[in-house]
């Protein structure tokens, strides 16, 4: 099968959609298919085509988390895409490159698959800044409803997202397909033990319980809740040696750094910044506990990555995570910044064998998110779309 994935973001960018798109492409190639990617060019205003990845120029929107918006008309790119003789176009994003893919599918007479990864209503504040936000959300819902009806098959990574889409008035069939992950990349046994020891020694963390937050540092990730909760914990347990590492970058970083000083915990928090994609598994292996306060995830890929690294997870409760985290069985939940301190203290106080039991149970159940499972589910959708297009 000859497939093209259209996405506004792609590796080496670090975010859920970029990772899911790369994972899907690798899965198709592994199983003998030809898979191309059409995406934006983050480094140049020129079109570039290399190793099956076609990058088209776009406008950098710095206030919209450095999102790069590509146009819809690309004659040279279209000629290249036509030469691929595609069987399927699969769109991963809604604007820019996503619209381009939606326009091309009927012209090329191929089925169009659309995956809704991101809860766009949670991001309207980047445009509205709080003004007329509800009308903006209503417009977004109507837009999503429109694009869902204009594709051959429609998928989303979680039941929660599917339920939300139903409230938009979308009544078509929605395939729920959790994004797969190359779990082997996060095997902690592959990480250099000496590298971890050296990092701890160089940063004076030998006997320290390391907390990790990893991913985009933006308002919707609610890292402020983590900092406030951690400040409460430090007041409750000043004698327990802990350190919070925030790995990643984004528009909220400066405000969070300021907040850490205001809370009096700056010396306990290290803002690592953006790291190379290949370094991400190291930080999971380095940490004793992975943290997240986000309630805007469509699936929670970082939780799955952490579990694959055998690093336990403490996250703010969200219905969307119920299939990934079972409290006290495969991970831990907290409710708010006040409850965070209590839950963290309970986890640190657990006997090693009890914590290991949670880690192992989560690891076993994590297999459902393997690349092979992801591939099998997506191929069922592709074959159904091809039959519809006969």
N, C-alpha and C positions, 0 to 999 in steps of 0.2 A: 504494500500500500504506500502511496505517496501523499504525505501529510505536510501541511504548513501550519505552524502555531503563530498567531499574531498576538503580540503583547507589547504594551508601552514600557515594560521594564523587563530586564533580563540580566543574568549574571554577566559581569562580576558584582552587579548591584545586590545588596543584601536586603531582601524582604521576602515575604511569603509567596507573592505571585511570581517573582523572578525565580525563586527556588523551585516552585511547583512546575513552572514551565520547563526549566532545565531538566528536572527529574523525569517529566513525561517524555521529553525528547530522547533522553538517554534510554528510557525503557523501550520506546519504539525501535530505536536503532539496535538495541541489544537483541530484539526479537526479529530482526531482519528487514524492518521497514525503512523507507527513506523519509527522513523528517527534517524539514527546514524551519527556520525561525525568522519572522519579520518583526523587527523591533526598532526602537529609536537609537540614535547615535549619541551617546553621552559625551563624546570627546571631540566631535568635529561637526561642522556644518555641511559635510559632504556625505554622499551616499557611499557606503562601503559594503562589500560582499566578500565574505571569507568563510570557508569551511561550513557552508550551508546556513550561515547566519547573515541575513540582509539587514543592514542598519541604515535607517533613513533619518535625515536631519529633522530637528524639531526646535521649538522655542522653549528656553529654560524659564520656568515660572518659579523664581526663588521663594516667593511667599507661599507657594503651594507645595512646600516640602521638596523643593528642587525637582518637581515633576516636569517632565519634558513633553510638551504637546506637539505632536506631529500633525501635519496637514493631511488632507484626504486624497490629494491628486499627485500621483508620482508616476508620470509616463515611463521613465526609464526603469523604475522598480517594477512596474506592471509588466513590462516586456520580459524581465527576468523571471517573474513569478509565472507568467504564461508558459515559459520554456520548461517549467518543472512538471507540466502535465499532471496536475494534482488530482487526487481522489477525494480529499477532504480539506476543508479549511476549519480550523479550530481557533476561536477568538477567546483570549484570556482576560481582556480588559474592555472597558466600555467606551472610552473616548479615543481620540487620536488614531493610533494604529488599529485599535479595535474597530472603529468606524470604517477605516480603510478595508479591513478584512471583510466586514459585512457588505460593503459595496462590491467587492470583487467576486464573492461566492456566486451570486446569480449570473454575473457576466461570464464566469468560467463554467457555469452549469455544474457546480459541485455542491454537495451537502454542506451546510453551515452548522457547526457545533458551537455553542456559546456557554462558557463557564462563568458564573457569578461568584467571584472570590471575595470581593470587598463590600462591606456594608457602607455604601456611599453616603447614606444619611448621617453617618457618624463623622463625616468629614466636611460637611457644608460650612462649618465655622471658618475654615481656611479662606473661604470666599466671602462669606457674609460678615465675619467678625462680630457675630451676635445680632446684627441688624437683619430683620425680615428672615430670620432663620427658619421659621415654620413654613412660610411659603416656599422657600428654597427646598426644604425637605419634600414638600408636596410635589414640586416639579421633578425632583430626582426620582421619586416613586413612579411617576407617570412615564418618565424616560425609561426606567428599568422595565416597566410593564411593556412598553413598546418594543424594546429590543428582544425581550423574551419571546414575543409572539412572532418575531421575524426570523427565527432560526429553525433548522430541521430538528435538532435536539438541544435541550437545555439542561445544564448540570450545575450543581452547587455542592460545596464540601460538607455541609452539615444539615441536620434536621432543623436546628434552630433557624438557620438562614432560610430554609425552605418554608418554615412556618411564617417567618417575617414577610417573605415574598407573597404568601397567600393573603396577608393583610393588605398588600398593595393592590389586590384584585387580580393577581395572576392565577388563572385557573387551568393552565396547560399542565401536561405531565412534567414533573421535575425529577431528574435523576439525582439522587444523593450519593456522591462518590467522594469519600474522604481523600484528600491529597496524599499520595504516597511519598515515602522518604527512603533514601538509601541509608538504611539503618546501620550498615557496616561502617560508614564514614564516621560514626560517633561511638564506635567500639573503644571504650576507655583503655582496654588492654593494649591497643595499638599506640597509645600516647607514651612518649618518652617519660618514664618515671623521674629520671634525673632532671629533666626540664621543669617538671612540677616542683621538685625539691628546691631547685635553684631559684625558681621564681619566688617561692615562699621565703627562702633565706634572704634573697636580695631585697624583698619588701617587708622583712621582719614579720612574717606571717606563719612561722613554724608551728605554733600552738594555737592558731587562730581558726575559728569557724567562719569559713568564707561564704558569703551570700552573693548570688549573682543575678543581675538583671541584664538581659541581652536582647538587643533588637533596636528598632527605630525609637529614638528619643523624641517623642512627640506627645502632644496634649492628650490624645485619645488613648495612650498607653497608661495613663494615670500613675506615672512614676512618683508624683507628689504624694500619693497615698502611701507608697512604700517608704518614702523618706519620713513621713510623719509617723507611720507605724514603727519604723526603726527607732526613731527618737523616743517613742514611748517605751520600747523594749530596753533601750540603753538606760533609761531612768529606773526601770524595774530591775535590771540585772547589770549594774555597772561593772561588776567584777568578772563577768564572762567576756573572754576575748573574742570579738567578732569584727568582721570587716565587710562592707558592701562594695562590690565592684559593679559599675554600670558600664557595660560594653555596648558601644554603638554611638551614633550621633544623630542630630536632628534639631528642629527649631526650638525645642523646649529645653535644650541643654543649659543655656545660660541662666534661665529662670530657676532650674533645678539646682544649679551650683549655688545661686544666691539663696535659695531656700535652705540648703544644707548649712550655710553659715547662720542664717536666721534661727534655725533650730538648734544650733550649737553642736552639730554632729559632723562638721566638715572633715575633721581628722579621721573619722571612721568611714568615710565614703571616698572612693577613688573613681573619678570619671575617666575611663580608659580611652574613650573615643572610638572611632571607626577602626576595625581591624580587617585584615585580609580574610576572605571567605574561608580559606584553608586553615586559618587559625581558630575558627569558631569551636571545633571539637576540643581544642586544648583548654579553653576557658570553661567548658562544661565539666571536663575532667578535673580541672583545678578546684572547682567549687564543691562545697559540702551541701548546698541547698540552692535550688533555682527558684526565683521569685517572679511573680507577675501580679499586677493589680488590674490589668486590662480586662474590660468586659465588652470589647468591640471585636474580638477575634471571631472569624468564621469557623475556625477549626482548632487553632492553637498548635501550630507546627513546632514552635520552640519547646513546648512541653514534651512533645513526642521525641524531639531531638535530645532533650535532657534525659528523658527516661531511657533512651537508647544508650546514653552515656553512663547509665546507672547512677545518675545524680537525682535525688528525690526532689519533688516539686511542691512548693507552697504557693497557691494562687487564690485570688479573690473569687468567691463563688460566682459562677455564671452557668446558666442552664446549658449553654452551648458546649461546656466542657464535661458534661456528665458522662459522656461516652469515653472520655480519656482519663479523667480523674474520679476515683471513688474514694471519698474521704476516709482516711485511716487504713485503706486497703491498697490503693495504688498511688496515693499521694495525699495531700492535705489542703484544706480550704481555710481561708479566713473571711470574715464578713466585711470588716472595715478597719480603719487605722487603729482603733482602740482594741479590737479583737486580735489584731496582728501580733501584738506583743505577747499575749497569752499563748497563742498558737506556736509562735517561734520558740518560746521558752519550753513548751511541751516537747517539741521536736528535738531540741538540743538535749533535753533531759532523757530522751528515750534510750533504753538499753540498745547496745549495738545490734544484738540479734533481732530485736523488734523492728528496728529501722531497716535492717537488711531484708527482713521478710517483706516489707512494703516495696523496697527496691526491686526485689526479684519478682514479685507478683506483677508489678507494673511492667517490668521487662518482658515477661512472658506474654502478657496481653497486648503488648505493643506490636506484635508481629502482624496484626491486622492492618497496620499502616505500611507494610512493606511495598517496595516498588512492584513486585510481581502481582500482588493483589490489586494495586492501583491500575496496572496495565490490563489485567483481565477484565475489570469492571468497565474501563474506558473502551476497550475493544468491543464489548457488547453494545455499547451506545453507538460506536462507529458503524458496526454492521447493520444495526437497525436503521441508522440514517441513510446508509447506502441503499438499503431495500426500498426506503421511501422515495429515493431519487431515481429509481429505475424507470 
